[in-house]
Amino acid sequence: MTTEQILRADLCRRIRQARKARGLTQEDLAEQTALSRNTIRLIELGHDVYLSTYLKVAAALEIVFPLED
């Protein structure tokens, strides 16, 4: 696995955990982010999406991830 794949997998896992911890369904999160439920599902399955999409979902779930130099 490449570093990019590892980071994407970690972010997708954190998104799913955060959604569930807040008691949200994929549909709830889709409505909050103006994305489709299918997009949320694809993210949680680890599919590649635009960075802006990851950021939109992470912001909605208040996920903070460190930036490394």
PDB file of N, CA, C and O in Angstrom:
ATOM      1  N   MET A   1       0.841  -1.191   0.000  1.00  0.00           N
ATOM      2  CA  MET A   1       0.000   0.000   0.000  1.00  0.00           C
ATOM      3  C   MET A   1       0.879   1.246   0.000  1.00  0.00           C
ATOM      4  O   MET A   1       1.900   1.311   0.685  1.00  0.00           O
ATOM      5  N   THR A   2       0.462   2.213  -0.773  1.00  0.00           N
ATOM      6  CA  THR A   2       1.207   3.472  -0.793  1.00  0.00           C
ATOM      7  C   THR A   2       0.801   4.335   0.394  1.00  0.00           C
ATOM      8  O   THR A   2      -0.216   4.080   1.039  1.00  0.00           O
ATOM      9  N   THR A   3       1.590   5.345   0.674  1.00  0.00           N
ATOM     10  CA  THR A   3       1.262   6.269   1.756  1.00  0.00           C
ATOM     11  C   THR A   3      -0.089   6.921   1.508  1.00  0.00           C
ATOM     12  O   THR A   3      -0.877   7.090   2.439  1.00  0.00           O
ATOM     13  N   GLU A   4      -0.361   7.285   0.275  1.00  0.00           N
ATOM     14  CA  GLU A   4      -1.650   7.906  -0.064  1.00  0.00           C
ATOM     15  C   GLU A   4      -2.805   6.960   0.233  1.00  0.00           C
ATOM     16  O   GLU A   4      -3.824   7.385   0.778  1.00  0.00           O
ATOM     17  N   GLN A   5      -2.667   5.706  -0.110  1.00  0.00           N
ATOM     18  CA  GLN A   5      -3.724   4.726   0.151  1.00  0.00           C
ATOM     19  C   GLN A   5      -3.934   4.515   1.645  1.00  0.00           C
ATOM     20  O   GLN A   5      -5.066   4.361   2.102  1.00  0.00           O
ATOM     21  N   ILE A   6      -2.854   4.509   2.396  1.00  0.00           N
ATOM     22  CA  ILE A   6      -2.954   4.349   3.848  1.00  0.00           C
ATOM     23  C   ILE A   6      -3.665   5.544   4.464  1.00  0.00           C
ATOM     24  O   ILE A   6      -4.531   5.377   5.323  1.00  0.00           O
ATOM     25  N   LEU A   7      -3.305   6.751   4.032  1.00  0.00           N
ATOM     26  CA  LEU A   7      -3.945   7.960   4.561  1.00  0.00           C
ATOM     27  C   LEU A   7      -5.425   8.006   4.198  1.00  0.00           C
ATOM     28  O   LEU A   7      -6.260   8.383   5.020  1.00  0.00           O
ATOM     29  N   ARG A   8      -5.748   7.621   2.964  1.00  0.00           N
ATOM     30  CA  ARG A   8      -7.153   7.612   2.534  1.00  0.00           C
ATOM     31  C   ARG A   8      -7.948   6.602   3.358  1.00  0.00           C
ATOM     32  O   ARG A   8      -9.054   6.900   3.807  1.00  0.00           O
ATOM     33  N   ALA A   9      -7.397   5.425   3.555  1.00  0.00           N
ATOM     34  CA  ALA A   9      -8.089   4.400   4.340  1.00  0.00           C
ATOM     35  C   ALA A   9      -8.327   4.869   5.767  1.00  0.00           C
ATOM     36  O   ALA A   9      -9.392   4.623   6.334  1.00  0.00           O
ATOM     37  N   ASP A  10      -7.335   5.546   6.354  1.00  0.00           N
ATOM     38  CA  ASP A  10      -7.483   6.058   7.718  1.00  0.00           C
ATOM     39  C   ASP A  10      -8.561   7.133   7.775  1.00  0.00           C
ATOM     40  O   ASP A  10      -9.391   7.132   8.684  1.00  0.00           O
ATOM     41  N   LEU A  11      -8.553   8.038   6.823  1.00  0.00           N
ATOM     42  CA  LEU A  11      -9.560   9.099   6.800  1.00  0.00           C
ATOM     43  C   LEU A  11     -10.958   8.512   6.618  1.00  0.00           C
ATOM     44  O   LEU A  11     -11.900   8.940   7.285  1.00  0.00           O
ATOM     45  N   CYS A  12     -11.099   7.546   5.728  1.00  0.00           N
ATOM     46  CA  CYS A  12     -12.407   6.927   5.500  1.00  0.00           C
ATOM     47  C   CYS A  12     -12.904   6.223   6.758  1.00  0.00           C
ATOM     48  O   CYS A  12     -14.087   6.295   7.090  1.00  0.00           O
ATOM     49  N   ARG A  13     -12.006   5.548   7.447  1.00  0.00           N
ATOM     50  CA  ARG A  13     -12.365   4.872   8.701  1.00  0.00           C
ATOM     51  C   ARG A  13     -12.809   5.898   9.742  1.00  0.00           C
ATOM     52  O   ARG A  13     -13.803   5.691  10.438  1.00  0.00           O
ATOM     53  N   ARG A  14     -12.067   7.010   9.849  1.00  0.00           N
ATOM     54  CA  ARG A  14     -12.413   8.047  10.823  1.00  0.00           C
ATOM     55  C   ARG A  14     -13.751   8.695  10.493  1.00  0.00           C
ATOM     56  O   ARG A  14     -14.516   9.025  11.399  1.00  0.00           O
ATOM     57  N   ILE A  15     -14.041   8.882   9.218  1.00  0.00           N
ATOM     58  CA  ILE A  15     -15.326   9.458   8.804  1.00  0.00           C
ATOM     59  C   ILE A  15     -16.468   8.540   9.231  1.00  0.00           C
ATOM     60  O   ILE A  15     -17.458   8.997   9.803  1.00  0.00           O
ATOM     61  N   ARG A  16     -16.330   7.255   8.956  1.00  0.00           N
ATOM     62  CA  ARG A  16     -17.385   6.305   9.325  1.00  0.00           C
ATOM     63  C   ARG A  16     -17.580   6.257  10.844  1.00  0.00           C
ATOM     64  O   ARG A  16     -18.711   6.266  11.329  1.00  0.00           O
ATOM     65  N   GLN A  17     -16.481   6.207  11.585  1.00  0.00           N
ATOM     66  CA  GLN A  17     -16.563   6.166  13.046  1.00  0.00           C
ATOM     67  C   GLN A  17     -17.233   7.426  13.593  1.00  0.00           C
ATOM     68  O   GLN A  17     -18.082   7.343  14.480  1.00  0.00           O
ATOM     69  N   ALA A  18     -16.855   8.582  13.070  1.00  0.00           N
ATOM     70  CA  ALA A  18     -17.414   9.849  13.547  1.00  0.00           C
ATOM     71  C   ALA A  18     -18.900   9.927  13.236  1.00  0.00           C
ATOM     72  O   ALA A  18     -19.684  10.392  14.064  1.00  0.00           O
ATOM     73  N   ARG A  19     -19.293   9.477  12.055  1.00  0.00           N
ATOM     74  CA  ARG A  19     -20.714   9.494  11.689  1.00  0.00           C
ATOM     75  C   ARG A  19     -21.516   8.620  12.649  1.00  0.00           C
ATOM     76  O   ARG A  19     -22.550   9.038  13.169  1.00  0.00           O
ATOM     77  N   LYS A  20     -21.032   7.418  12.873  1.00  0.00           N
ATOM     78  CA  LYS A  20     -21.739   6.499  13.762  1.00  0.00           C
ATOM     79  C   LYS A  20     -21.757   7.009  15.201  1.00  0.00           C
ATOM     80  O   LYS A  20     -22.764   6.865  15.893  1.00  0.00           O
ATOM     81  N   ALA A  21     -20.660   7.599  15.655  1.00  0.00           N
ATOM     82  CA  ALA A  21     -20.594   8.123  17.026  1.00  0.00           C
ATOM     83  C   ALA A  21     -21.614   9.238  17.238  1.00  0.00           C
ATOM     84  O   ALA A  21     -22.085   9.444  18.356  1.00  0.00           O
ATOM     85  N   ARG A  22     -21.955   9.954  16.176  1.00  0.00           N
ATOM     86  CA  ARG A  22     -22.942  11.033  16.268  1.00  0.00           C
ATOM     87  C   ARG A  22     -24.362  10.529  16.024  1.00  0.00           C
ATOM     88  O   ARG A  22     -25.323  11.297  16.060  1.00  0.00           O
ATOM     89  N   GLY A  23     -24.475   9.231  15.778  1.00  0.00           N
ATOM     90  CA  GLY A  23     -25.798   8.645  15.558  1.00  0.00           C
ATOM     91  C   GLY A  23     -26.418   9.033  14.233  1.00  0.00           C
ATOM     92  O   GLY A  23     -27.642   9.043  14.097  1.00  0.00           O
ATOM     93  N   LEU A  24     -25.587   9.351  13.255  1.00  0.00           N
ATOM     94  CA  LEU A  24     -26.083   9.763  11.945  1.00  0.00           C
ATOM     95  C   LEU A  24     -26.112   8.586  10.983  1.00  0.00           C
ATOM     96  O   LEU A  24     -25.244   7.714  11.021  1.00  0.00           O
ATOM     97  N   THR A  25     -27.104   8.574  10.137  1.00  0.00           N
ATOM     98  CA  THR A  25     -27.118   7.614   9.031  1.00  0.00           C
ATOM     99  C   THR A  25     -26.333   8.223   7.874  1.00  0.00           C
ATOM    100  O   THR A  25     -26.004   9.409   7.890  1.00  0.00           O
ATOM    101  N   GLN A  26     -26.041   7.416   6.888  1.00  0.00           N
ATOM    102  CA  GLN A  26     -25.389   7.957   5.689  1.00  0.00           C
ATOM    103  C   GLN A  26     -26.285   9.005   5.038  1.00  0.00           C
ATOM    104  O   GLN A  26     -25.798  10.005   4.511  1.00  0.00           O
ATOM    105  N   GLU A  27     -27.583   8.774   5.076  1.00  0.00           N
ATOM    106  CA  GLU A  27     -28.537   9.739   4.501  1.00  0.00           C
ATOM    107  C   GLU A  27     -28.489  11.064   5.261  1.00  0.00           C
ATOM    108  O   GLU A  27     -28.515  12.132   4.649  1.00  0.00           O
ATOM    109  N   ASP A  28     -28.420  10.998   6.601  1.00  0.00           N
ATOM    110  CA  ASP A  28     -28.327  12.221   7.406  1.00  0.00           C
ATOM    111  C   ASP A  28     -27.091  13.030   7.021  1.00  0.00           C
ATOM    112  O   ASP A  28     -27.160  14.243   6.821  1.00  0.00           O
ATOM    113  N   LEU A  29     -25.958  12.331   6.923  1.00  0.00           N
ATOM    114  CA  LEU A  29     -24.709  13.009   6.582  1.00  0.00           C
ATOM    115  C   LEU A  29     -24.758  13.563   5.169  1.00  0.00           C
ATOM    116  O   LEU A  29     -24.244  14.650   4.904  1.00  0.00           O
ATOM    117  N   ALA A  30     -25.369  12.825   4.274  1.00  0.00           N
ATOM    118  CA  ALA A  30     -25.519  13.307   2.895  1.00  0.00           C
ATOM    119  C   ALA A  30     -26.309  14.608   2.869  1.00  0.00           C
ATOM    120  O   ALA A  30     -25.942  15.542   2.155  1.00  0.00           O
ATOM    121  N   GLU A  31     -27.382  14.677   3.636  1.00  0.00           N
ATOM    122  CA  GLU A  31     -28.185  15.900   3.685  1.00  0.00           C
ATOM    123  C   GLU A  31     -27.395  17.063   4.270  1.00  0.00           C
ATOM    124  O   GLU A  31     -27.497  18.189   3.783  1.00  0.00           O
ATOM    125  N   GLN A  32     -26.608  16.798   5.314  1.00  0.00           N
ATOM    126  CA  GLN A  32     -25.809  17.864   5.942  1.00  0.00           C
ATOM    127  C   GLN A  32     -24.745  18.420   5.009  1.00  0.00           C
ATOM    128  O   GLN A  32     -24.384  19.593   5.101  1.00  0.00           O
ATOM    129  N   THR A  33     -24.246  17.584   4.116  1.00  0.00           N
ATOM    130  CA  THR A  33     -23.138  17.984   3.259  1.00  0.00           C
ATOM    131  C   THR A  33     -23.547  18.293   1.823  1.00  0.00           C
ATOM    132  O   THR A  33     -22.713  18.679   1.005  1.00  0.00           O
ATOM    133  N   ALA A  34     -24.826  18.123   1.522  1.00  0.00           N
ATOM    134  CA  ALA A  34     -25.345  18.315   0.159  1.00  0.00           C
ATOM    135  C   ALA A  34     -24.669  17.360  -0.830  1.00  0.00           C
ATOM    136  O   ALA A  34     -24.467  17.693  -1.998  1.00  0.00           O
ATOM    137  N   LEU A  35     -24.325  16.174  -0.339  1.00  0.00           N
ATOM    138  CA  LEU A  35     -23.783  15.118  -1.186  1.00  0.00           C
ATOM    139  C   LEU A  35     -24.817  14.000  -1.256  1.00  0.00           C
ATOM    140  O   LEU A  35     -25.781  13.992  -0.491  1.00  0.00           O
ATOM    141  N   SER A  36     -24.619  13.067  -2.163  1.00  0.00           N
ATOM    142  CA  SER A  36     -25.544  11.939  -2.235  1.00  0.00           C
ATOM    143  C   SER A  36     -25.168  10.884  -1.194  1.00  0.00           C
ATOM    144  O   SER A  36     -24.023  10.817  -0.747  1.00  0.00           O
ATOM    145  N   ARG A  37     -26.140  10.071  -0.820  1.00  0.00           N
ATOM    146  CA  ARG A  37     -25.865   8.976   0.099  1.00  0.00           C
ATOM    147  C   ARG A  37     -24.849   8.032  -0.514  1.00  0.00           C
ATOM    148  O   ARG A  37     -24.011   7.470   0.192  1.00  0.00           O
ATOM    149  N   ASN A  38     -24.922   7.855  -1.827  1.00  0.00           N
ATOM    150  CA  ASN A  38     -23.977   6.982  -2.516  1.00  0.00           C
ATOM    151  C   ASN A  38     -22.542   7.516  -2.392  1.00  0.00           C
ATOM    152  O   ASN A  38     -21.604   6.732  -2.250  1.00  0.00           O
ATOM    153  N   THR A  39     -22.370   8.819  -2.443  1.00  0.00           N
ATOM    154  CA  THR A  39     -21.032   9.397  -2.274  1.00  0.00           C
ATOM    155  C   THR A  39     -20.510   9.111  -0.877  1.00  0.00           C
ATOM    156  O   THR A  39     -19.342   8.758  -0.712  1.00  0.00           O
ATOM    157  N   ILE A  40     -21.359   9.260   0.129  1.00  0.00           N
ATOM    158  CA  ILE A  40     -20.949   8.952   1.506  1.00  0.00           C
ATOM    159  C   ILE A  40     -20.578   7.480   1.610  1.00  0.00           C
ATOM    160  O   ILE A  40     -19.578   7.134   2.240  1.00  0.00           O
ATOM    161  N   ARG A  41     -21.368   6.621   1.002  1.00  0.00           N
ATOM    162  CA  ARG A  41     -21.086   5.183   1.016  1.00  0.00           C
ATOM    163  C   ARG A  41     -19.737   4.886   0.363  1.00  0.00           C
ATOM    164  O   ARG A  41     -18.946   4.107   0.895  1.00  0.00           O
ATOM    165  N   LEU A  42     -19.477   5.504  -0.786  1.00  0.00           N
ATOM    166  CA  LEU A  42     -18.217   5.276  -1.486  1.00  0.00           C
ATOM    167  C   LEU A  42     -17.020   5.741  -0.648  1.00  0.00           C
ATOM    168  O   LEU A  42     -15.984   5.078  -0.608  1.00  0.00           O
ATOM    169  N   ILE A  43     -17.178   6.882   0.014  1.00  0.00           N
ATOM    170  CA  ILE A  43     -16.109   7.380   0.882  1.00  0.00           C
ATOM    171  C   ILE A  43     -15.829   6.364   1.983  1.00  0.00           C
ATOM    172  O   ILE A  43     -14.675   6.013   2.226  1.00  0.00           O
ATOM    173  N   GLU A  44     -16.861   5.898   2.638  1.00  0.00           N
ATOM    174  CA  GLU A  44     -16.689   4.959   3.744  1.00  0.00           C
ATOM    175  C   GLU A  44     -16.111   3.624   3.281  1.00  0.00           C
ATOM    176  O   GLU A  44     -15.492   2.912   4.072  1.00  0.00           O
ATOM    177  N   LEU A  45     -16.303   3.283   2.030  1.00  0.00           N
ATOM    178  CA  LEU A  45     -15.728   2.058   1.483  1.00  0.00           C
ATOM    179  C   LEU A  45     -14.288   2.259   1.001  1.00  0.00           C
ATOM    180  O   LEU A  45     -13.626   1.305   0.591  1.00  0.00           O
ATOM    181  N   GLY A  46     -13.813   3.505   1.054  1.00  0.00           N
ATOM    182  CA  GLY A  46     -12.432   3.778   0.695  1.00  0.00           C
ATOM    183  C   GLY A  46     -12.187   4.149  -0.751  1.00  0.00           C
ATOM    184  O   GLY A  46     -11.041   4.180  -1.199  1.00  0.00           O
ATOM    185  N   HIS A  47     -13.248   4.431  -1.486  1.00  0.00           N
ATOM    186  CA  HIS A  47     -13.075   4.841  -2.878  1.00  0.00           C
ATOM    187  C   HIS A  47     -12.482   6.245  -2.939  1.00  0.00           C
ATOM    188  O   HIS A  47     -12.649   7.045  -2.018  1.00  0.00           O
ATOM    189  N   ASP A  48     -11.805   6.524  -4.008  1.00  0.00           N
ATOM    190  CA  ASP A  48     -11.176   7.820  -4.186  1.00  0.00           C
ATOM    191  C   ASP A  48     -12.212   8.845  -4.646  1.00  0.00           C
ATOM    192  O   ASP A  48     -12.949   8.611  -5.604  1.00  0.00           O
ATOM    193  N   VAL A  49     -12.256   9.971  -3.958  1.00  0.00           N
ATOM    194  CA  VAL A  49     -13.124  11.088  -4.347  1.00  0.00           C
ATOM    195  C   VAL A  49     -12.275  12.360  -4.319  1.00  0.00           C
ATOM    196  O   VAL A  49     -11.122  12.340  -3.888  1.00  0.00           O
ATOM    197  N   TYR A  50     -12.848  13.439  -4.775  1.00  0.00           N
ATOM    198  CA  TYR A  50     -12.121  14.711  -4.759  1.00  0.00           C
ATOM    199  C   TYR A  50     -11.769  15.109  -3.326  1.00  0.00           C
ATOM    200  O   TYR A  50     -12.522  14.838  -2.391  1.00  0.00           O
ATOM    201  N   LEU A  51     -10.624  15.750  -3.171  1.00  0.00           N
ATOM    202  CA  LEU A  51     -10.197  16.225  -1.857  1.00  0.00           C
ATOM    203  C   LEU A  51     -11.248  17.136  -1.244  1.00  0.00           C
ATOM    204  O   LEU A  51     -11.499  17.070  -0.041  1.00  0.00           O
ATOM    205  N   SER A  52     -11.865  17.983  -2.057  1.00  0.00           N
ATOM    206  CA  SER A  52     -12.880  18.904  -1.543  1.00  0.00           C
ATOM    207  C   SER A  52     -14.065  18.141  -0.936  1.00  0.00           C
ATOM    208  O   SER A  52     -14.700  18.625   0.001  1.00  0.00           O
ATOM    209  N   THR A  53     -14.356  16.968  -1.463  1.00  0.00           N
ATOM    210  CA  THR A  53     -15.442  16.152  -0.922  1.00  0.00           C
ATOM    211  C   THR A  53     -15.062  15.601   0.441  1.00  0.00           C
ATOM    212  O   THR A  53     -15.864  15.644   1.375  1.00  0.00           O
ATOM    213  N   TYR A  54     -13.825  15.074   0.565  1.00  0.00           N
ATOM    214  CA  TYR A  54     -13.354  14.616   1.872  1.00  0.00           C
ATOM    215  C   TYR A  54     -13.414  15.753   2.890  1.00  0.00           C
ATOM    216  O   TYR A  54     -13.863  15.561   4.020  1.00  0.00           O
ATOM    217  N   LEU A  55     -12.962  16.932   2.483  1.00  0.00           N
ATOM    218  CA  LEU A  55     -12.925  18.072   3.402  1.00  0.00           C
ATOM    219  C   LEU A  55     -14.320  18.505   3.826  1.00  0.00           C
ATOM    220  O   LEU A  55     -14.528  18.878   4.980  1.00  0.00           O
ATOM    221  N   LYS A  56     -15.270  18.462   2.915  1.00  0.00           N
ATOM    222  CA  LYS A  56     -16.650  18.828   3.237  1.00  0.00           C
ATOM    223  C   LYS A  56     -17.228  17.882   4.286  1.00  0.00           C
ATOM    224  O   LYS A  56     -17.875  18.318   5.238  1.00  0.00           O
ATOM    225  N   VAL A  57     -16.991  16.590   4.104  1.00  0.00           N
ATOM    226  CA  VAL A  57     -17.508  15.591   5.039  1.00  0.00           C
ATOM    227  C   VAL A  57     -16.789  15.702   6.382  1.00  0.00           C
ATOM    228  O   VAL A  57     -17.422  15.651   7.436  1.00  0.00           O
ATOM    229  N   ALA A  58     -15.471  15.854   6.340  1.00  0.00           N
ATOM    230  CA  ALA A  58     -14.696  15.983   7.577  1.00  0.00           C
ATOM    231  C   ALA A  58     -15.135  17.218   8.367  1.00  0.00           C
ATOM    232  O   ALA A  58     -15.236  17.164   9.592  1.00  0.00           O
ATOM    233  N   ALA A  59     -15.391  18.309   7.684  1.00  0.00           N
ATOM    234  CA  ALA A  59     -15.838  19.531   8.363  1.00  0.00           C
ATOM    235  C   ALA A  59     -17.202  19.327   9.005  1.00  0.00           C
ATOM    236  O   ALA A  59     -17.433  19.780  10.126  1.00  0.00           O
ATOM    237  N   ALA A  60     -18.098  18.659   8.316  1.00  0.00           N
ATOM    238  CA  ALA A  60     -19.438  18.408   8.860  1.00  0.00           C
ATOM    239  C   ALA A  60     -19.373  17.554  10.121  1.00  0.00           C
ATOM    240  O   ALA A  60     -20.204  17.694  11.019  1.00  0.00           O
ATOM    241  N   LEU A  61     -18.379  16.666  10.182  1.00  0.00           N
ATOM    242  CA  LEU A  61     -18.231  15.781  11.334  1.00  0.00           C
ATOM    243  C   LEU A  61     -17.212  16.304  12.345  1.00  0.00           C
ATOM    244  O   LEU A  61     -16.913  15.648  13.343  1.00  0.00           O
ATOM    245  N   GLU A  62     -16.685  17.497  12.068  1.00  0.00           N
ATOM    246  CA  GLU A  62     -15.697  18.137  12.942  1.00  0.00           C
ATOM    247  C   GLU A  62     -14.467  17.249  13.150  1.00  0.00           C
ATOM    248  O   GLU A  62     -13.938  17.148  14.257  1.00  0.00           O
ATOM    249  N   ILE A  63     -14.029  16.619  12.077  1.00  0.00           N
ATOM    250  CA  ILE A  63     -12.827  15.794  12.115  1.00  0.00           C
ATOM    251  C   ILE A  63     -11.634  16.690  11.810  1.00  0.00           C
ATOM    252  O   ILE A  63     -11.602  17.389  10.797  1.00  0.00           O
ATOM    253  N   VAL A  64     -10.670  16.656  12.693  1.00  0.00           N
ATOM    254  CA  VAL A  64      -9.434  17.406  12.504  1.00  0.00           C
ATOM    255  C   VAL A  64      -8.338  16.397  12.237  1.00  0.00           C
ATOM    256  O   VAL A  64      -8.167  15.438  12.990  1.00  0.00           O
ATOM    257  N   PHE A  65      -7.606  16.610  11.179  1.00  0.00           N
ATOM    258  CA  PHE A  65      -6.497  15.704  10.923  1.00  0.00           C
ATOM    259  C   PHE A  65      -5.230  16.526  10.764  1.00  0.00           C
ATOM    260  O   PHE A  65      -5.238  17.581  10.130  1.00  0.00           O
ATOM    261  N   PRO A  66      -4.134  16.031  11.348  1.00  0.00           N
ATOM    262  CA  PRO A  66      -2.887  16.795  11.348  1.00  0.00           C
ATOM    263  C   PRO A  66      -2.275  16.870   9.962  1.00  0.00           C
ATOM    264  O   PRO A  66      -2.357  15.936   9.164  1.00  0.00           O
ATOM    265  N   LEU A  67      -1.668  17.998   9.709  1.00  0.00           N
ATOM    266  CA  LEU A  67      -0.904  18.169   8.470  1.00  0.00           C
ATOM    267  C   LEU A  67       0.564  18.033   8.818  1.00  0.00           C
ATOM    268  O   LEU A  67       1.049  18.673   9.751  1.00  0.00           O
ATOM    269  N   GLU A  68       1.264  17.209   8.077  1.00  0.00           N
ATOM    270  CA  GLU A  68       2.678  16.979   8.338  1.00  0.00           C
ATOM    271  C   GLU A  68       3.509  17.753   7.329  1.00  0.00           C
ATOM    272  O   GLU A  68       3.073  18.003   6.205  1.00  0.00           O
ATOM    273  N   ASP A  69       4.704  18.126   7.744  1.00  0.00           N
ATOM    274  CA  ASP A  69       5.631  18.836   6.845  1.00  0.00           C
ATOM    275  C   ASP A  69       6.216  17.884   5.838  1.00  0.00           C
ATOM    276  O   ASP A  69       7.017  18.292   4.996  1.00  0.00           O
TER     277      ASP A  69
END
